[in-house]
């Protein structure tokens, strides 16, 4: 009896190293790549927000600067107006003071006392006001009188001239200095103020004391 040979065992093939894993379309990315993508997107969002915030800060600073400049300009303008008003008040008070002194003085001697050769004379100064550099006499104030009853110029018209000033019933005298009963007084004040050259003019008609009683 012939013995049959046992069947030869077929050896298993040895597999080589596993091929590198390839990701197909639609397959899940590894965790490390996903994390990097998320961090990149977060960084982009932070940069975009920072840029917007910086623009907003610059706009706010610009608006603040414009507002501050406007406020400073307004304060400076208000300060200037206050100084101009203060100067006018000084001029008005000075003119009133001169007129009050004239009312207390000898009425018959006014044109001499407040004339060019008198004392205090026809010029005066006021504390707080500076004379104009172009002013020849170098003083702030000037006192003058109208003694011509027949005057018809603009200044005389402010006093109601032609007008009887010596009480004779006529307005024909050219010079009433020898016997005036009404005395038109003109006070001019010129000064160099914060707004430049400034000028105020005052008018009054003084009456002989017995006439006013």
C-alpha positions, 0 to 999 in steps of 0.5 A: 500500500502506497502511502500518500504524501501529506499535502504541502503547507503553503506558507503565508506571505509576509506582508510588508510595512503598512502603507502610509495612511492617505486621507480621502476627500471627506475624511476627518483631518488629524486633530493637530491640523484642525487645532492649527486651523482654529488658532489661525482663524481666532488670530485673524478675528483678533487682528480684525477686531484690534484694527477696528478698535484702533480706528475707533480710538483715532476717530474719538481722539480726533473728535475730542481734539476738535471739541477742545480747540472749539472750546479754547477758541470760545473761551478766548473770544469770551475773555476778549469780549469781557475785556472790551466791555471792561474798557468801555465801562472804564471810559464811561466812568471816566467821562462821568467823573470829569463831568461831575468835577466840572459841575462842582467847579466854578461855572464861569471859569470852566472854559478857562479851567478846562482849557488848554492852559488851565488846570486840570486842562483839556486833557486827562488820563484814565487808569486801565486805558492806554493812549493810542500811539498815534495820539499826538497829545499822548492822553486818553481824554479830551474836553472841548466846548462849543461857544458858537451859537450859530454852529451847524455841523454834525457835532453842534446838531447833537446839542441842538444848535443853532441855539441861544447859549448866552440868554439874550433870546437870539442865536447869533453870537459866534463866541459866548465865552464872555457870558454863556448861560448854557455850555455844551461840553464834548468829551472824547476818549480814545484808547488802544484796547484789546480790540485795537483802536477804540473811541467813545464820545460823550455830550452834556449841556451844563447850565449856570447854577442860578438858571437850574434852580 
